[in-house]
Amino acid sequence: MSRRVLLAAPRSFCAGVDRAIEIVERLLSEHGPPIYVRHQIVHNDHVVHRLERMGAVFVDSEDEVPPGEICVLSAHGVAPDVRENCERRGLRVVDAVCPLVSKVHAEARRYADSGHLVALVGHADHVEVIGTRGERPDATVVIESPEDAERLDSGGKPIAVVTQTTLSLDDVQATVDALQQRFGNLRRPAADDICYATQNRQDAVKQLAEEATLILVIGSQTSSNAQRLVEVARNAGAAAELIDGESDLDVELLDDHKTIGITAGASTPEELVEATIARLAQHGWDELEEVTVAREDVHFRLPREVAASS
């Protein structure tokens, strides 16, 4: 019996994650430990534990960082009051915020300052959304669903829409449509806020689901985009499971599946994908084929504090 593995492309690290991890690695190399990082640099336990072994210290608040030390801001972004507090405490801030997230922050400020109510489409408890809302909290409301959109009271203000970057166009479409129906013309950024990597990885999963009856998504429970890949796979008609890529595979998961798809969230390192492929091969799934839906060649520049030391 032929047992196939279909490997999604693109998968794993996006440019923003690559940049954030490289920043911490370079700081550790240049300055030595400890290097303090506010919040998990990216939402992947394997990456966080590796950096901790190198000397990174992850903290929930900048208040935990000793004065004068380096404080790296994670890829997900922070509210302005966090930066102000870092400055008050004499911390040396290094910005590892994804440039796509920074772009959304700038749009939120611009819309709010021009008299709009900013409808921020996303998950209210996600760290990225908390940071974006913090730009103009009195003029920003988080909209999580079409139902939220239908209940929104704009107070007579025109509506401008920005979105959490780690949601795809499909994820936000129904909510944005509901806002459009309720309020008519919406102001939106000239270019979509949606992260290219989020959309590409979801598109790849949909293509996998055309043949694969089981899709394994490699990522951490804390990763919003990895969790969403599982949902996308199931919505496309495949069985799907989130696995960490480090633990032993539950062989019972594989029963009755001749074709298995593999993908990984944007904060999952490729080495965990390779380890999963090797485990599947041990169990007889040794026919590997890559399914490519897009080519990614995006690279973000390092901040000057790091680039200058390279």
C-alpha positions in Angstrom: 0.0 0.0 0.0 1.4 3.4 -1.0 1.6 5.8 1.9 2.2 9.4 1.0 3.2 12.5 2.8 2.3 15.9 1.3 4.4 18.7 2.6 2.9 22.2 2.4 4.9 25.1 1.0 5.2 27.7 2.3 5.3 26.6 5.9 7.2 27.4 9.2 9.0 30.7 9.8 7.8 33.9 8.2 10.1 36.9 7.7 8.9 38.6 10.9 9.6 35.5 13.0 13.0 35.0 11.4 13.9 38.6 12.1 12.8 38.5 15.7 14.7 35.4 16.5 17.9 36.6 14.8 17.7 39.8 16.8 17.8 37.9 20.1 20.5 35.6 18.9 22.7 38.5 17.8 22.2 40.4 21.0 23.2 37.3 23.0 26.3 36.8 20.8 27.3 40.5 21.1 26.5 41.3 24.7 26.2 37.9 26.4 23.4 36.8 28.7 21.1 37.8 30.1 19.1 39.4 27.3 15.5 40.2 28.5 12.6 39.7 26.2 9.2 41.1 27.0 6.7 38.4 26.3 7.5 35.2 24.3 9.6 36.4 21.3 7.3 34.2 19.1 4.6 31.8 20.1 6.6 28.5 19.9 7.8 26.6 23.0 10.7 25.0 21.2 12.1 28.3 20.1 11.6 29.9 23.5 13.3 27.1 25.4 16.2 27.1 23.0 16.8 30.8 23.5 16.4 30.4 27.2 19.2 27.9 27.2 21.3 30.5 25.3 20.6 33.1 28.1 17.5 34.9 27.1 15.1 35.7 29.9 11.4 36.1 29.0 9.3 38.3 31.2 5.6 39.2 31.3 6.3 42.9 32.0 9.1 45.4 31.4 8.9 46.1 35.2 10.7 42.8 35.7 13.8 44.0 33.7 16.6 45.5 35.8 17.3 49.2 35.0 19.9 49.7 32.3 19.5 46.2 30.8 18.5 45.4 27.2 14.7 44.8 26.7 13.6 43.2 23.4 10.1 43.9 22.4 8.5 40.7 20.9 7.3 40.3 17.3 3.7 40.9 18.3 4.1 44.6 19.2 3.3 46.6 22.3 1.2 49.6 23.3 2.9 53.1 23.5 2.7 53.0 27.3 5.0 50.0 27.4 7.6 51.9 25.4 7.2 54.9 27.7 7.6 52.8 30.8 10.8 51.2 29.3 12.2 54.7 28.8 11.3 55.8 32.4 13.0 52.8 33.7 16.2 53.4 31.7 16.0 50.2 29.7 17.8 49.8 26.4 15.0 48.9 24.1 15.5 46.8 21.0 12.5 46.6 18.7 11.8 43.1 17.3 8.2 44.0 16.4 7.2 42.6 13.0 7.2 45.5 10.5 3.7 44.4 9.3 2.4 44.8 12.9 4.1 48.2 13.1 2.3 49.2 9.9 -1.1 48.4 11.5 -0.2 50.4 14.6 0.6 53.4 12.3 -2.7 53.0 10.5 -4.7 52.8 13.8 -3.1 56.1 14.9 -3.7 57.8 11.6 -7.4 56.8 11.5 -8.1 57.7 15.1 -6.3 61.1 14.8 -8.4 61.9 11.8 -11.7 61.4 13.7 -12.5 57.8 12.9 -13.6 55.1 15.2 -11.1 52.3 14.6 -12.7 48.9 14.3 -9.9 46.4 15.1 -10.9 43.0 13.7 -9.2 40.3 15.8 -9.1 38.4 19.0 -9.4 40.7 22.0 -7.1 38.6 24.2 -4.3 38.2 21.6 -1.1 40.1 22.5 -0.9 41.7 19.1 -4.4 43.1 19.4 -3.8 44.4 22.9 -0.8 46.3 21.6 -2.6 47.8 18.6 -5.6 48.8 20.7 -3.2 50.6 23.1 -2.2 53.1 20.4 -5.5 54.9 20.7 -7.7 53.0 23.3 -10.4 55.7 23.5 -11.0 55.5 19.7 -10.5 51.8 19.1 -13.0 49.0 19.5 -12.1 45.3 19.0 -14.5 43.4 16.8 -14.3 39.6 17.1 -17.2 38.5 15.0 -20.0 39.6 12.6 -22.3 39.7 15.7 -19.9 42.3 17.3 -20.1 44.3 14.1 -23.9 44.3 14.1 -23.9 45.5 17.7 -21.3 48.3 17.3 -22.4 51.8 18.2 -20.1 54.2 16.3 -21.4 57.3 18.2 -21.8 58.9 14.8 -18.1 58.6 13.9 -17.0 57.3 10.5 -15.6 53.8 10.7 -12.0 52.7 9.8 -11.0 49.1 9.7 -7.7 47.5 10.6 -7.1 43.8 11.3 -4.9 41.5 13.4 -2.1 40.5 11.0 -2.3 36.8 11.9 -5.8 36.4 10.5 -6.3 35.6 6.8 -8.6 37.4 4.4 -11.1 34.5 4.8 -10.9 34.8 8.6 -12.0 38.5 8.6 -14.2 38.7 5.5 -17.6 38.0 7.2 -16.9 40.5 10.0 -15.7 43.2 7.6 -18.8 42.5 5.4 -21.0 42.9 8.4 -19.4 46.3 9.2 -19.8 47.3 5.6 -23.5 46.4 5.7 -24.1 48.3 8.9 -22.1 51.4 8.3 -21.7 51.7 4.5 -18.4 53.1 3.4 -15.5 51.9 5.5 -12.0 53.4 5.4 -9.4 50.8 4.9 -5.6 50.9 4.4 -4.4 51.1 0.8 -2.8 47.7 1.2 -4.2 44.8 3.2 -3.1 44.4 6.8 -3.2 40.7 6.4 0.2 39.0 6.7 1.2 37.4 3.4 2.5 34.4 5.5 -0.9 33.7 7.2 -2.7 33.7 3.9 -0.1 31.5 2.1 -0.1 28.9 4.8 -3.9 28.7 4.9 -4.0 28.4 1.1 -1.5 25.6 1.2 -3.5 23.7 3.8 -6.6 23.9 1.6 -4.6 22.5 -1.3 -3.3 19.6 0.9 -6.9 18.8 2.0 -7.8 18.1 -1.6 -5.8 14.8 -1.3 -4.8 14.3 2.3 -7.3 12.8 4.7 -5.3 13.8 7.7 -3.3 17.0 8.2 -0.7 17.3 11.0 -0.1 21.0 11.9 3.1 21.4 13.8 3.1 24.2 16.3 2.5 25.2 20.0 -0.9 25.5 21.7 -0.1 29.2 22.2 0.2 29.9 18.5 -2.9 31.5 17.1 -1.9 30.9 13.5 -1.1 27.2 14.0 -4.5 26.7 15.8 -6.2 28.4 12.9 -4.4 26.1 10.4 -6.1 23.1 12.1 -9.5 24.8 11.8 -8.9 25.5 8.1 -7.9 21.9 7.4 -11.0 20.6 9.2 -13.3 23.1 7.3 -11.7 21.8 4.1 -12.9 18.3 4.9 -9.7 16.7 6.4 -9.1 15.4 9.8 -6.5 17.6 11.5 -4.4 17.6 14.7 -2.0 20.1 16.2 1.2 18.4 17.3 4.4 19.9 18.8 6.8 18.1 16.5 9.0 17.0 19.5 6.8 14.3 21.2 6.4 10.8 19.9 3.6 10.5 17.3 0.4 8.9 18.3 0.4 6.0 15.8 -3.4 5.6 16.2 -3.8 9.0 14.7 -2.4 7.6 11.4 -4.8 4.6 11.1 -6.9 4.5 8.0 -5.0 7.3 6.3 -3.0 6.6 3.1 -2.2 10.3 2.4 -1.1 12.6 5.2 -0.5 16.3 4.9 2.1 18.3 7.0 2.3 22.0 7.6 3.7 24.2 10.3 2.7 27.5 11.9 4.7 30.7 11.1 6.6 30.5 14.4 7.5 26.8 14.1 11.1 26.0 13.1 11.8 23.7 10.1 13.7 21.2 12.2 10.5 20.1 13.9 9.0 19.5 10.4 12.0 17.4 9.5 11.7 15.4 12.7 8.0 14.7 12.0 8.7 13.6 8.5 11.4 11.2 9.9 8.9 9.8 12.4 6.3 9.2 9.7 8.8 7.5 7.5 9.6 5.1 10.4 5.9 4.1 10.4 5.8 3.5 6.6 4.8 7.0 5.3 8.0 7.4 3.3 6.7 8.8 -0.1 7.3 12.5 0.2 5.9 15.2 -2.1 6.0 19.0 -1.7 2.8 21.0 -2.6 3.7 24.6 -3.4 1.1 27.3 -3.6 3.4 30.4 -3.3 7.1 31.4 -3.2 8.1 33.7 -0.3 11.2 35.9 -0.7 10.3 38.5 1.9 13.1 39.8 4.2 12.9 42.5 6.8 15.9 44.6 7.8 17.3 44.3 11.3 17.1 47.3 13.7 20.1 49.5 13.7 21.1 48.5 17.2 21.7 44.9 15.9 22.6 45.6 12.3 25.5 47.9 13.5 27.1 45.1 15.4 27.0 42.6 12.5 
